[in-house]
Amino acid sequence: MNPAGKIKLIMVPPFVPHVVINRSLDQSAVIFELADAKMDSVTPESVI
């Protein structure tokens, strides 16, 4: 969330690799990824 209390929405086109990096030192980040069909080609990655 930004200081104004709004949530940032980033739309990524289908089949485009992407990553989100939280650079905040004091705020947690939450990412929700939505799809309109089952995602078969997803590779789970461990969180550091």
PyMOL Python script that loads the backbone (N, CA, C, O; Angstrom):
from pymol import cmd

cmd.read_pdbstr("""\
ATOM      1  N   MET A   1       0.840  -1.181   0.000  1.00  0.00           N
ATOM      2  CA  MET A   1       0.000   0.000   0.000  1.00  0.00           C
ATOM      3  C   MET A   1       0.879   1.236   0.000  1.00  0.00           C
ATOM      4  O   MET A   1       1.948   1.259   0.610  1.00  0.00           O
ATOM      5  N   ASN A   2       0.429   2.226  -0.669  1.00  0.00           N
ATOM      6  CA  ASN A   2       1.196   3.470  -0.664  1.00  0.00           C
ATOM      7  C   ASN A   2       0.731   4.355   0.490  1.00  0.00           C
ATOM      8  O   ASN A   2      -0.259   4.032   1.148  1.00  0.00           O
ATOM      9  N   PRO A   3       1.411   5.442   0.744  1.00  0.00           N
ATOM     10  CA  PRO A   3       1.050   6.281   1.896  1.00  0.00           C
ATOM     11  C   PRO A   3      -0.379   6.811   1.868  1.00  0.00           C
ATOM     12  O   PRO A   3      -0.931   7.137   2.919  1.00  0.00           O
ATOM     13  N   ALA A   4      -0.982   6.903   0.697  1.00  0.00           N
ATOM     14  CA  ALA A   4      -2.355   7.393   0.609  1.00  0.00           C
ATOM     15  C   ALA A   4      -3.361   6.289   0.942  1.00  0.00           C
ATOM     16  O   ALA A   4      -4.567   6.538   0.951  1.00  0.00           O
ATOM     17  N   GLY A   5      -2.877   5.066   1.216  1.00  0.00           N
ATOM     18  CA  GLY A   5      -3.758   3.974   1.574  1.00  0.00           C
ATOM     19  C   GLY A   5      -4.422   3.294   0.403  1.00  0.00           C
ATOM     20  O   GLY A   5      -5.439   2.622   0.575  1.00  0.00           O
ATOM     21  N   LYS A   6      -3.873   3.452  -0.781  1.00  0.00           N
ATOM     22  CA  LYS A   6      -4.452   2.826  -1.970  1.00  0.00           C
ATOM     23  C   LYS A   6      -3.619   1.613  -2.378  1.00  0.00           C
ATOM     24  O   LYS A   6      -2.416   1.555  -2.125  1.00  0.00           O
ATOM     25  N   ILE A   7      -4.274   0.656  -3.007  1.00  0.00           N
ATOM     26  CA  ILE A   7      -3.599  -0.547  -3.478  1.00  0.00           C
ATOM     27  C   ILE A   7      -3.198  -0.335  -4.924  1.00  0.00           C
ATOM     28  O   ILE A   7      -3.980   0.184  -5.721  1.00  0.00           O
ATOM     29  N   LYS A   8      -1.976  -0.736  -5.266  1.00  0.00           N
ATOM     30  CA  LYS A   8      -1.490  -0.602  -6.634  1.00  0.00           C
ATOM     31  C   LYS A   8      -1.850  -1.868  -7.414  1.00  0.00           C
ATOM     32  O   LYS A   8      -1.581  -2.979  -6.957  1.00  0.00           O
ATOM     33  N   LEU A   9      -2.450  -1.701  -8.576  1.00  0.00           N
ATOM     34  CA  LEU A   9      -2.814  -2.818  -9.437  1.00  0.00           C
ATOM     35  C   LEU A   9      -1.921  -2.788 -10.661  1.00  0.00           C
ATOM     36  O   LEU A   9      -1.851  -1.780 -11.364  1.00  0.00           O
ATOM     37  N   ILE A  10      -1.242  -3.889 -10.913  1.00  0.00           N
ATOM     38  CA  ILE A  10      -0.384  -4.008 -12.081  1.00  0.00           C
ATOM     39  C   ILE A  10      -0.944  -5.131 -12.938  1.00  0.00           C
ATOM     40  O   ILE A  10      -1.086  -6.261 -12.471  1.00  0.00           O
ATOM     41  N   MET A  11      -1.261  -4.828 -14.181  1.00  0.00           N
ATOM     42  CA  MET A  11      -1.787  -5.838 -15.097  1.00  0.00           C
ATOM     43  C   MET A  11      -0.674  -6.292 -16.031  1.00  0.00           C
ATOM     44  O   MET A  11      -0.012  -5.473 -16.669  1.00  0.00           O
ATOM     45  N   VAL A  12      -0.474  -7.610 -16.104  1.00  0.00           N
ATOM     46  CA  VAL A  12       0.564  -8.191 -16.952  1.00  0.00           C
ATOM     47  C   VAL A  12      -0.129  -9.034 -18.014  1.00  0.00           C
ATOM     48  O   VAL A  12      -0.987  -9.852 -17.682  1.00  0.00           O
ATOM     49  N   PRO A  13       0.224  -8.852 -19.285  1.00  0.00           N
ATOM     50  CA  PRO A  13      -0.399  -9.661 -20.347  1.00  0.00           C
ATOM     51  C   PRO A  13      -0.111 -11.151 -20.147  1.00  0.00           C
ATOM     52  O   PRO A  13       0.886 -11.509 -19.520  1.00  0.00           O
ATOM     53  N   PRO A  14      -0.973 -12.015 -20.672  1.00  0.00           N
ATOM     54  CA  PRO A  14      -0.768 -13.460 -20.530  1.00  0.00           C
ATOM     55  C   PRO A  14       0.558 -13.913 -21.149  1.00  0.00           C
ATOM     56  O   PRO A  14       1.024 -13.337 -22.132  1.00  0.00           O
ATOM     57  N   PHE A  15       1.142 -14.929 -20.572  1.00  0.00           N
ATOM     58  CA  PHE A  15       2.356 -15.591 -21.060  1.00  0.00           C
ATOM     59  C   PHE A  15       3.596 -14.699 -21.013  1.00  0.00           C
ATOM     60  O   PHE A  15       4.571 -14.966 -21.716  1.00  0.00           O
ATOM     61  N   VAL A  16       3.575 -13.658 -20.205  1.00  0.00           N
ATOM     62  CA  VAL A  16       4.742 -12.801 -20.024  1.00  0.00           C
ATOM     63  C   VAL A  16       5.331 -13.107 -18.656  1.00  0.00           C
ATOM     64  O   VAL A  16       4.656 -12.919 -17.643  1.00  0.00           O
ATOM     65  N   PRO A  17       6.594 -13.582 -18.601  1.00  0.00           N
ATOM     66  CA  PRO A  17       7.209 -13.834 -17.289  1.00  0.00           C
ATOM     67  C   PRO A  17       7.264 -12.541 -16.471  1.00  0.00           C
ATOM     68  O   PRO A  17       7.507 -11.462 -17.013  1.00  0.00           O
ATOM     69  N   HIS A  18       7.037 -12.664 -15.167  1.00  0.00           N
ATOM     70  CA  HIS A  18       7.040 -11.466 -14.322  1.00  0.00           C
ATOM     71  C   HIS A  18       7.397 -11.835 -12.893  1.00  0.00           C
ATOM     72  O   HIS A  18       7.266 -12.983 -12.469  1.00  0.00           O
ATOM     73  N   VAL A  19       7.847 -10.831 -12.169  1.00  0.00           N
ATOM     74  CA  VAL A  19       8.214 -10.996 -10.771  1.00  0.00           C
ATOM     75  C   VAL A  19       7.887  -9.700 -10.045  1.00  0.00           C
ATOM     76  O   VAL A  19       7.922  -8.620 -10.635  1.00  0.00           O
ATOM     77  N   VAL A  20       7.569  -9.815  -8.768  1.00  0.00           N
ATOM     78  CA  VAL A  20       7.321  -8.634  -7.939  1.00  0.00           C
ATOM     79  C   VAL A  20       8.316  -8.667  -6.790  1.00  0.00           C
ATOM     80  O   VAL A  20       8.431  -9.672  -6.090  1.00  0.00           O
ATOM     81  N   ILE A  21       9.028  -7.575  -6.598  1.00  0.00           N
ATOM     82  CA  ILE A  21      10.016  -7.482  -5.527  1.00  0.00           C
ATOM     83  C   ILE A  21       9.578  -6.399  -4.552  1.00  0.00           C
ATOM     84  O   ILE A  21       9.386  -5.245  -4.934  1.00  0.00           O
ATOM     85  N   ASN A  22       9.421  -6.782  -3.294  1.00  0.00           N
ATOM     86  CA  ASN A  22       9.074  -5.818  -2.254  1.00  0.00           C
ATOM     87  C   ASN A  22      10.369  -5.226  -1.712  1.00  0.00           C
ATOM     88  O   ASN A  22      11.152  -5.933  -1.078  1.00  0.00           O
ATOM     89  N   ARG A  23      10.604  -3.948  -1.953  1.00  0.00           N
ATOM     90  CA  ARG A  23      11.833  -3.290  -1.498  1.00  0.00           C
ATOM     91  C   ARG A  23      11.644  -2.527  -0.186  1.00  0.00           C
ATOM     92  O   ARG A  23      12.556  -1.843   0.278  1.00  0.00           O
ATOM     93  N   SER A  24      10.478  -2.647   0.397  1.00  0.00           N
ATOM     94  CA  SER A  24      10.212  -1.960   1.659  1.00  0.00           C
ATOM     95  C   SER A  24      10.973  -2.641   2.788  1.00  0.00           C
ATOM     96  O   SER A  24      11.070  -3.868   2.834  1.00  0.00           O
ATOM     97  N   LEU A  25      11.503  -1.848   3.682  1.00  0.00           N
ATOM     98  CA  LEU A  25      12.208  -2.389   4.840  1.00  0.00           C
ATOM     99  C   LEU A  25      11.287  -2.611   6.027  1.00  0.00           C
ATOM    100  O   LEU A  25      11.659  -3.292   6.982  1.00  0.00           O
ATOM    101  N   ASP A  26      10.070  -2.034   5.976  1.00  0.00           N
ATOM    102  CA  ASP A  26       9.191  -2.141   7.133  1.00  0.00           C
ATOM    103  C   ASP A  26       7.742  -2.504   6.805  1.00  0.00           C
ATOM    104  O   ASP A  26       6.899  -2.508   7.702  1.00  0.00           O
ATOM    105  N   GLN A  27       7.440  -2.804   5.567  1.00  0.00           N
ATOM    106  CA  GLN A  27       6.077  -3.149   5.177  1.00  0.00           C
ATOM    107  C   GLN A  27       6.060  -4.502   4.467  1.00  0.00           C
ATOM    108  O   GLN A  27       6.912  -4.781   3.623  1.00  0.00           O
ATOM    109  N   SER A  28       5.095  -5.326   4.813  1.00  0.00           N
ATOM    110  CA  SER A  28       4.918  -6.607   4.127  1.00  0.00           C
ATOM    111  C   SER A  28       4.250  -6.374   2.782  1.00  0.00           C
ATOM    112  O   SER A  28       3.601  -5.350   2.565  1.00  0.00           O
ATOM    113  N   ALA A  29       4.414  -7.322   1.895  1.00  0.00           N
ATOM    114  CA  ALA A  29       3.774  -7.237   0.584  1.00  0.00           C
ATOM    115  C   ALA A  29       2.883  -8.454   0.380  1.00  0.00           C
ATOM    116  O   ALA A  29       3.179  -9.541   0.876  1.00  0.00           O
ATOM    117  N   VAL A  30       1.812  -8.267  -0.339  1.00  0.00           N
ATOM    118  CA  VAL A  30       0.899  -9.357  -0.683  1.00  0.00           C
ATOM    119  C   VAL A  30       0.653  -9.281  -2.171  1.00  0.00           C
ATOM    120  O   VAL A  30       0.380  -8.209  -2.711  1.00  0.00           O
ATOM    121  N   ILE A  31       0.750 -10.418  -2.834  1.00  0.00           N
ATOM    122  CA  ILE A  31       0.459 -10.458  -4.267  1.00  0.00           C
ATOM    123  C   ILE A  31      -0.652 -11.465  -4.513  1.00  0.00           C
ATOM    124  O   ILE A  31      -0.620 -12.590  -4.014  1.00  0.00           O
ATOM    125  N   PHE A  32      -1.618 -11.044  -5.281  1.00  0.00           N
ATOM    126  CA  PHE A  32      -2.710 -11.920  -5.708  1.00  0.00           C
ATOM    127  C   PHE A  32      -2.591 -12.049  -7.212  1.00  0.00           C
ATOM    128  O   PHE A  32      -2.531 -11.049  -7.927  1.00  0.00           O
ATOM    129  N   GLU A  33      -2.557 -13.279  -7.689  1.00  0.00           N
ATOM    130  CA  GLU A  33      -2.505 -13.506  -9.123  1.00  0.00           C
ATOM    131  C   GLU A  33      -3.797 -14.209  -9.517  1.00  0.00           C
ATOM    132  O   GLU A  33      -4.121 -15.275  -8.993  1.00  0.00           O
ATOM    133  N   LEU A  34      -4.519 -13.611 -10.432  1.00  0.00           N
ATOM    134  CA  LEU A  34      -5.811 -14.134 -10.861  1.00  0.00           C
ATOM    135  C   LEU A  34      -5.717 -14.670 -12.277  1.00  0.00           C
ATOM    136  O   LEU A  34      -4.976 -14.138 -13.104  1.00  0.00           O
ATOM    137  N   ALA A  35      -6.459 -15.711 -12.549  1.00  0.00           N
ATOM    138  CA  ALA A  35      -6.500 -16.286 -13.892  1.00  0.00           C
ATOM    139  C   ALA A  35      -7.933 -16.670 -14.212  1.00  0.00           C
ATOM    140  O   ALA A  35      -8.725 -16.957 -13.315  1.00  0.00           O
ATOM    141  N   ASP A  36      -8.258 -16.672 -15.497  1.00  0.00           N
ATOM    142  CA  ASP A  36      -9.607 -17.043 -15.897  1.00  0.00           C
ATOM    143  C   ASP A  36      -9.702 -18.515 -16.296  1.00  0.00           C
ATOM    144  O   ASP A  36     -10.750 -18.977 -16.746  1.00  0.00           O
ATOM    145  N   ALA A  37      -8.596 -19.249 -16.127  1.00  0.00           N
ATOM    146  CA  ALA A  37      -8.581 -20.685 -16.403  1.00  0.00           C
ATOM    147  C   ALA A  37      -7.486 -21.324 -15.554  1.00  0.00           C
ATOM    148  O   ALA A  37      -6.661 -20.623 -14.969  1.00  0.00           O
ATOM    149  N   LYS A  38      -7.479 -22.651 -15.489  1.00  0.00           N
ATOM    150  CA  LYS A  38      -6.467 -23.363 -14.723  1.00  0.00           C
ATOM    151  C   LYS A  38      -5.085 -23.072 -15.320  1.00  0.00           C
ATOM    152  O   LYS A  38      -4.902 -23.096 -16.537  1.00  0.00           O
ATOM    153  N   MET A  39      -4.116 -22.797 -14.433  1.00  0.00           N
ATOM    154  CA  MET A  39      -2.766 -22.493 -14.897  1.00  0.00           C
ATOM    155  C   MET A  39      -1.922 -23.755 -14.779  1.00  0.00           C
ATOM    156  O   MET A  39      -1.519 -24.136 -13.680  1.00  0.00           O
ATOM    157  N   ASP A  40      -1.652 -24.408 -15.915  1.00  0.00           N
ATOM    158  CA  ASP A  40      -0.914 -25.664 -15.933  1.00  0.00           C
ATOM    159  C   ASP A  40       0.604 -25.463 -15.992  1.00  0.00           C
ATOM    160  O   ASP A  40       1.352 -26.318 -15.518  1.00  0.00           O
ATOM    161  N   SER A  41       1.055 -24.378 -16.550  1.00  0.00           N
ATOM    162  CA  SER A  41       2.492 -24.191 -16.770  1.00  0.00           C
ATOM    163  C   SER A  41       3.148 -23.345 -15.688  1.00  0.00           C
ATOM    164  O   SER A  41       4.144 -22.672 -15.955  1.00  0.00           O
ATOM    165  N   VAL A  42       2.615 -23.364 -14.486  1.00  0.00           N
ATOM    166  CA  VAL A  42       3.148 -22.558 -13.392  1.00  0.00           C
ATOM    167  C   VAL A  42       4.221 -23.354 -12.650  1.00  0.00           C
ATOM    168  O   VAL A  42       4.040 -24.536 -12.356  1.00  0.00           O
ATOM    169  N   THR A  43       5.327 -22.699 -12.354  1.00  0.00           N
ATOM    170  CA  THR A  43       6.395 -23.324 -11.597  1.00  0.00           C
ATOM    171  C   THR A  43       6.485 -22.650 -10.236  1.00  0.00           C
ATOM    172  O   THR A  43       6.888 -21.490 -10.160  1.00  0.00           O
ATOM    173  N   PRO A  44       6.121 -23.341  -9.157  1.00  0.00           N
ATOM    174  CA  PRO A  44       6.236 -22.745  -7.821  1.00  0.00           C
ATOM    175  C   PRO A  44       7.697 -22.470  -7.482  1.00  0.00           C
ATOM    176  O   PRO A  44       8.573 -23.275  -7.797  1.00  0.00           O
ATOM    177  N   GLU A  45       7.953 -21.355  -6.851  1.00  0.00           N
ATOM    178  CA  GLU A  45       9.302 -20.971  -6.429  1.00  0.00           C
ATOM    179  C   GLU A  45       9.301 -20.788  -4.924  1.00  0.00           C
ATOM    180  O   GLU A  45       8.305 -20.350  -4.349  1.00  0.00           O
ATOM    181  N   SER A  46      10.413 -21.122  -4.285  1.00  0.00           N
ATOM    182  CA  SER A  46      10.502 -20.916  -2.849  1.00  0.00           C
ATOM    183  C   SER A  46      10.690 -19.439  -2.557  1.00  0.00           C
ATOM    184  O   SER A  46      11.298 -18.703  -3.333  1.00  0.00           O
ATOM    185  N   VAL A  47      10.150 -19.022  -1.414  1.00  0.00           N
ATOM    186  CA  VAL A  47      10.236 -17.625  -0.998  1.00  0.00           C
ATOM    187  C   VAL A  47      11.411 -17.486  -0.049  1.00  0.00           C
ATOM    188  O   VAL A  47      11.558 -18.261   0.897  1.00  0.00           O
ATOM    189  N   ILE A  48      12.234 -16.506  -0.308  1.00  0.00           N
ATOM    190  CA  ILE A  48      13.428 -16.298   0.519  1.00  0.00           C
ATOM    191  C   ILE A  48      13.044 -15.538   1.766  1.00  0.00           C
ATOM    192  O   ILE A  48      13.900 -15.254   2.604  1.00  0.00           O
TER     193      ILE A  48
END
""", "prot")
cmd.dss("prot")
cmd.show_as("cartoon", "prot")
cmd.util.cbc("prot")
cmd.orient("prot")
